[in-house]
Amino acid sequence: MRTKLTLAIVSAALVMAAGTANAGCGKGALAGGVVGHVAGKHGVAGAAIGCVIGHHAEKKKEKQAAAAAAAQNNATAQNNAAAQQQVTKPKK
């Protein structure tokens, strides 16, 4: 029991020290640890798997946000180009 507690404390310290490099890991590890503990005293394994899943979900969310921002920038650039073309057309 003492070994598991020490391992959990060290793991938590490492997760917090890593900061944003492990985005989503803390939340996933917390949820996975609880689920693993309830499912049959497998809290450490659940925390490790939860960390991986949480990190993957966070990266997926960041990728979608970047794609949405790129699409917004592209639409703005097209609107600006269309407005510029209308301004430069000579009147007949």
N, C-alpha and C positions, 0 to 999 in steps of 0.2 A: 504494500500500500504506500509506504514511504517513497519507494522508487518511482511509482507512478505519479505521486504528487510532485516530486522533484522534477520529473520529466515534463509534467504539465506546466510548472512554473517556468522552467527554462524555455520551453516552446513558446509560451506566451510572451516572454521577454524578447525572444528572437523575432517574433512576428511584429511586436511593437517597435523594435529597433529598426526593422527593415523599412518602415514607413510606406510610402506610396509604391515602392517596387513590388509589393505584394498586395495590390489593390484587390479588395474583396475577400482576401484570405481570412482576416480576423472574424468577419461576420459568418463566413462559411464554416470556419473551424468551430466557432461557438455553437452553431446549430448542429453541426455534425457530431460534436462531442456529446451534446445532450441526447441526441437521437441514439448514438452508439451506446451510451450509458444505459438508457432506458431499454434498448433492444437486447441487452445481455452483457453488460459490463465490458463493452468494447469502446469506451470513450476515446481512447487515444487513436485507434484506427478510424473511428468516425470523425475525429477532429482533422486528421490528415486528409481523408477523402473530402471532407467538407471544405477544407482549404483549397484543394485543387479545383473543386467545382465552383466555389465562390470566385476564385481568381479567373477561371474561364468565363464565367458570367459577366464579370466586370470588364474584361477585355472585349467581350462581344458588345457590351453596352457602349464602350468607348468608340469602337469601330463604327457602330451605327450612328453615333453622334457626329463623328468626323464626316461620314458620308452625307448626313443631313446638312452639315455646315457647308460642305463642298457644293452640294446641289443649290443651296441658298446663294452662295457666292456666284455660281454660274448663272443663275437666273438674274441676279442683280447686274452682272456684266452684260448679259444679253439685252436687258432693258436699257442700260446706259448706251449701248451701241446703237440700238434702234432710235433712241432719242437724239443721239448725235447725228444720225443719218437724216432725220427729219429737219434738223436745224440747218444742215449744210446744203440741202436741196434748193436750187434756185427757183424762184417763182416765175411762172410764165405769164 
